Amino acid sequence: MSYITTQDGTQIFYKDWGTGQPIVFHHGWPLCGDDWDTQMQFFLAEGYRVVAHDRRGHGRSTQTATGNEMDTYAADVAALAKELDLRDAIHIGHSTGGGEATRYVARHGKGRVAKLVLIGAVPPVMVKSASNPGGLDKSVFDGIRASVMADRAGCYWDFPVPFYSYNRDGAKLSEAVRQNWWRQGMMGGAKPQYDCIAAFSETDFTEDLKSIEVPTLVMHGDDDQIVPIDDSARLSAKLLRNATLKVYPGFPHGMCTTHADTINPDLLAFIRS
């Protein structure tokens, strides 16, 4: 298995397949790089080099007690990009990974990044405040924290239901998808995943978004029950200098899995444009 070691001794697991222009995938909470397997296989077949890492504390990476916040997540990606000499790269981030990718591109991406894609992503900021009145109340995230603390396995068993909109009328729950989500979540560490809840909900990416110059595709399902579209994608698209917003009617937060047959060709078209 492949790892890099960061300055603080954390080992970051990664997958690096193929040759050609690199596409770097940033996963959501509390998952790992495996969540991108369908996209990695698709783009590998299209002639791209595909890279996915497990964020610190997640998957096969070190279960860190420290550094579980966006600045360090972005620095870890910068270390990976340097080690693998990733240039002219497309960075694709889903959910929490969208925040990580945003901060990486804004602070470390100059000269290395060609394009950015944000899918169901957390920027600009999720939590409600005086400056973000449309956000989610902090009690929502306190509830997730309490659930993870009390019964992480049970929380991760229940979470895929709204994640994939399996709770909607007529939806057919896939036990295989649910179990794969649970498997990925339970691979990671309880402490870093708990800390990551604050990272994805309270980090303000407004200035990061304003500073990004590369073409950016913002993709979001309008039935996203995890990251509501009106306080995320619609705002991010206005803050970015060179953004295209693509809204998918009825699609869930986990649309890269449930609707890969639609999402993958749209990603390819943007990357080739």
Secondary structure, 3 states (H helix, E strand, C coil): CEEEECCCCCEEEEEEECCCCEEEEECCCCCCHHHHHHHHHHHHHCCCEEEEECCCCCCCCCCCCCCCCHHHHHHHHHHHHHHCCCCCEEEEEECHHHHHHHHHHHHHCCCCEEEEEEECCCCCCCECECCECCCECHHHHHHHHHHHHHHHHHHHHHCHHHHCCCCCCCCCCCHHHHHHHHHHHHHCCHHHHHHHHHHHHHCCCHHHHHHCCCCEEEEEECCCCCCCHHHCHHHHHHHCCCEEEEEECCCCCCHHHHCHHHHHHHHHHHHHC
